[in-house]
Amino acid sequence: MASRNELRDRYRQVTDRIAEAAKRAGRSPNSVMMVAVTKNATPEHIRQLVEMGHQDLGENRVQHLTQRVAMTQEFLDRHRTLSSSKKADLPEVVRWHMIGHLQRNKVKAVLPLVKLVHSVDSLRLAEELQAQTEKHDTEAELLIQVNVAGEASKYGIAPPAVSHLIEQMHTMFNLKVRGLMVIAPYSDDPEHSRPVFERGAELFEDIRKRGDAGDAFNILSMGMSNDFEVAIECGANIVRIGRALFGEGDGESDE
Ligand SMILES: *Cc1c(COP(=O)(O)O)cnc(C)c1O
């Protein structure tokens, strides 16, 4: 578990590596957004990250998400009423990202909490998202999760079926399809992820150029602690980072 200073150092290292990878790809460092994945973080880690001004946080489990959104909001509210020197860096809002598999019966609970759902992986889930946003007269921004590597154990739509899903979502007026999310099979060698990310980027560009999903289709979420630099080189503009920031955690994983 990372200590306070350790987390600060790791945060700097990760943001530096993101900036370097972006430069190598001929892009500006701030064209890549980091979502800090808090599934192995302690509440103290989360508070510290927010104090440092970090805005985008991600969770893959609904229960954790619910608890952590509440905790973070309380922390922000409490901090604002103090005139502490740390206040200067506090972000106006913290944006939560749902990055894990979402069951339809959880949509209602999750929607009010998140800025972006990265993991839309079926028509039925999209239909439920539409039903709930319509009912509450809101909108939802989402990414379609693509199972590029064809891993049987992973969620996501097969690449050839993505365009069809986007077509089917045309009449779901409360949903904004912002892009794609890709997870590469885990490997110690980040280069193993490159063909997967290249295929993801190709699919993303095809859809974007055809304009099927409209102008707002501009987010490609790929890359985790072990392979985010390769993902950025391939065109990712959101990376989702957990272990590189928070360490391996307490083994309370759910995958
Ligand atoms: C846990 C998780 C991450 C972060 O993984 P790390 O290897 O800890 O960086 C990113 N994306 C998803 C979907 C995850 O579940």
The ligand as an SDF file (V2000), in Angstrom:
LIG
                    3D

 15 15  0  0  0  0  0  0  0  0999 V2000
   -8.8260   -2.4410  -12.6690 C   0  0  0  0  0  0  0  0  0  0  0  0
   -9.1080   -1.8580  -13.9890 C   0  0  0  0  0  0  0  0  0  0  0  0
   -8.2100   -0.9340  -14.5550 C   0  0  0  0  0  0  0  0  0  0  0  0
   -6.9070   -0.5220  -13.8920 C   0  0  0  0  0  0  0  0  0  0  0  0
   -6.0260   -1.5960  -13.9260 O   0  0  0  0  0  0  0  0  0  0  0  0
   -4.5270   -1.4650  -13.3350 P   0  0  0  0  0  0  0  0  0  0  0  0
   -3.8510   -2.6290  -13.9380 O   0  0  0  0  0  0  0  0  0  0  0  0
   -4.6730   -1.5310  -11.8760 O   0  0  0  0  0  0  0  0  0  0  0  0
   -3.9940   -0.1660  -13.8050 O   0  0  0  0  0  0  0  0  0  0  0  0
   -8.5430   -0.3960  -15.7870 C   0  0  0  0  0  0  0  0  0  0  0  0
   -9.6750   -0.7450  -16.4390 N   0  0  0  0  0  0  0  0  0  0  0  0
  -10.5540   -1.6330  -15.9320 C   0  0  0  0  0  0  0  0  0  0  0  0
  -11.7750   -1.9640  -16.7060 C   0  0  0  0  0  0  0  0  0  0  0  0
  -10.2930   -2.2190  -14.6920 C   0  0  0  0  0  0  0  0  0  0  0  0
  -11.1630   -3.1020  -14.1830 O   0  0  0  0  0  0  0  0  0  0  0  0
  1  2  1  0
  2  3  1  0
  2 14  2  0
  3  4  1  0
  3 10  2  0
  4  5  1  0
  5  6  1  0
  6  7  2  0
  6  8  1  0
  6  9  1  0
 10 11  1  0
 11 12  2  0
 12 13  1  0
 12 14  1  0
 14 15  1  0
M  END
$$$$
